[in-house]
Amino acid sequence: MAVVNTEQVRARRRASVWTTIHPIFAIGQLLAFVVSVVLLVLYFRGAVTFDVVHESVLFKIALMLGAVVTGALWEKDVYGYYWFAPAFLFEDTVTVIVLLLHGGYLAMAYTHTDNLVSVIGMLLFAYTVYAANVAQYVWRTHQHNRQTAAVQVRAE
């Protein structure tokens, strides 16, 4: 992760209202994703209808859009870019792909109602890319925090 963790960046993070608001949407989206995956499994087992799964996807997408908007505002406050700040270029690029895939799911859900297999396939693809993006973000953040801690220990 190319995050430059200077005192100026830390000060801008502390000063931004979006530092508090953005995680609410991001964590909410992750929780909605988990619930939606559970509902999808229940759908495959015949316990719920696909309409229930679809409603959970709509809720997740709403939270995702909130996370994208608040993340862009946070990125502008902290790094001076609404989108594609060098520190978050990879994450922002994959987020665009995730947005497009979720948009593809919505298009298919509303136009291919007779072909549920394709709709579910698109949903699984969108969810797989989302999960991979979350996993790499968590891993890269962990690596960054380890490096920051090592630098602080050496400085003492």
C-alpha positions in Angstrom: 0.0 0.0 0.0 1.5 3.3 -1.0 -0.1 5.2 1.9 2.3 7.9 3.1 1.7 8.0 6.8 3.2 11.4 7.5 2.1 13.6 10.4 0.3 15.9 7.8 -1.7 12.9 6.5 -2.5 11.8 10.0 -3.7 15.3 10.9 -5.9 15.5 7.8 -7.4 12.1 8.7 -8.1 13.3 12.2 -9.7 16.5 10.9 -11.9 14.8 8.3 -15.5 14.1 9.4 -15.5 11.3 6.8 -12.9 9.4 8.8 -15.8 8.6 11.2 -18.6 8.3 8.7 -17.0 6.2 5.9 -16.3 3.1 8.0 -20.0 3.0 9.0 -20.9 2.4 5.3 -17.9 0.2 4.6 -18.5 -2.1 7.6 -22.3 -2.0 7.0 -21.7 -3.1 3.4 -19.5 -6.0 4.6 -22.1 -7.1 7.1 -24.8 -6.8 4.4 -22.6 -8.9 2.1 -22.3 -11.7 4.8 -26.1 -11.7 5.4 -26.7 -11.8 1.6 -24.3 -14.7 1.2 -26.1 -16.6 4.0 -29.5 -15.8 2.3 -28.1 -17.1 -1.0 -27.1 -20.4 0.6 -30.6 -20.6 2.1 -32.0 -19.9 -1.3 -30.0 -22.9 -2.7 -31.4 -25.0 0.1 -34.9 -23.9 -0.7 -35.5 -22.0 2.6 -36.0 -18.5 1.1 -37.1 -17.2 -2.3 -34.7 -15.3 -4.6 -36.7 -12.2 -4.0 -35.3 -12.2 -0.4 -31.8 -12.6 -1.7 -32.4 -9.8 -4.2 -33.6 -7.4 -1.5 -30.5 -8.1 0.5 -28.4 -7.4 -2.6 -30.2 -4.0 -3.1 -29.5 -3.1 0.5 -25.8 -4.1 0.1 -25.6 -2.0 -3.1 -27.1 1.0 -1.3 -24.5 0.7 1.4 -21.8 0.2 -1.2 -22.8 3.5 -2.9 -22.7 5.2 0.5 -19.2 3.8 1.1 -18.1 5.0 -2.4 -19.4 8.5 -1.9 -18.1 8.9 1.7 -14.8 7.2 0.7 -14.3 9.7 -2.2 -15.0 12.6 0.2 -12.5 11.2 2.7 -9.9 10.6 0.0 -10.4 14.3 -1.1 -9.9 15.6 2.4 -6.9 13.4 3.2 -5.1 13.1 -0.2 -6.5 15.8 -2.4 -8.3 13.5 -4.9 -11.9 12.4 -5.0 -10.9 9.2 -6.7 -7.7 7.4 -7.7 -5.4 9.0 -5.2 -2.0 7.3 -5.6 -2.3 5.8 -2.1 -5.5 4.0 -3.1 -5.2 3.5 -6.8 -5.5 -0.2 -6.7 -8.4 -0.2 -4.2 -10.3 2.4 -6.2 -9.7 0.6 -9.5 -11.1 -2.7 -8.1 -14.0 -0.7 -6.5 -14.9 0.6 -10.0 -14.9 -3.0 -11.3 -17.1 -4.1 -8.3 -19.5 -1.2 -9.0 -19.7 -2.3 -12.7 -20.3 -5.9 -11.8 -23.1 -5.0 -9.3 -24.6 -2.8 -12.0 -24.4 -5.8 -14.4 -26.2 -7.9 -11.8 -29.0 -5.2 -11.5 -29.3 -5.0 -15.3 -29.6 -8.8 -15.5 -31.9 -9.1 -12.6 -34.4 -6.7 -14.2 -34.0 -7.9 -17.8 -33.3 -11.6 -17.6 -36.0 -12.6 -15.1 -36.6 -15.8 -17.0 -32.9 -16.9 -16.7 -32.2 -16.9 -13.0 -29.1 -19.1 -13.4 -27.4 -16.2 -15.3 -28.6 -13.7 -12.8 -27.2 -15.7 -9.9 -24.0 -16.3 -11.8 -23.5 -12.6 -12.2 -24.2 -12.1 -8.5 -21.7 -14.7 -7.6 -19.1 -13.1 -9.8 -19.7 -9.6 -8.4 -19.6 -11.0 -4.8 -16.4 -12.9 -5.5 -14.6 -9.8 -6.8 -16.0 -7.8 -3.8 -14.7 -10.4 -1.4 -11.3 -10.5 -3.1 -11.1 -6.7 -2.8 -12.0 -6.8 0.9 -9.4 -9.5 1.5 -6.6 -7.7 -0.3 -7.5 -4.4 1.4 -7.4 -6.0 4.8 -4.1 -7.7 4.0 -2.5 -4.6 2.6 -3.7 -2.5 5.6 -2.2 -5.2 7.9 1.1 -5.0 6.1 1.1 -1.2 6.2 0.4 -1.2 9.9 3.2 -3.7 10.5 5.7 -1.5 8.6 4.5 1.6 10.4 5.0 -0.1 13.8 8.5 -1.3 12.7 9.5 2.2 11.7 8.2 3.6 15.1 10.1 0.9 17.0 13.3 1.8 15.1 12.8 5.5 15.8 12.6 4.9 19.5 
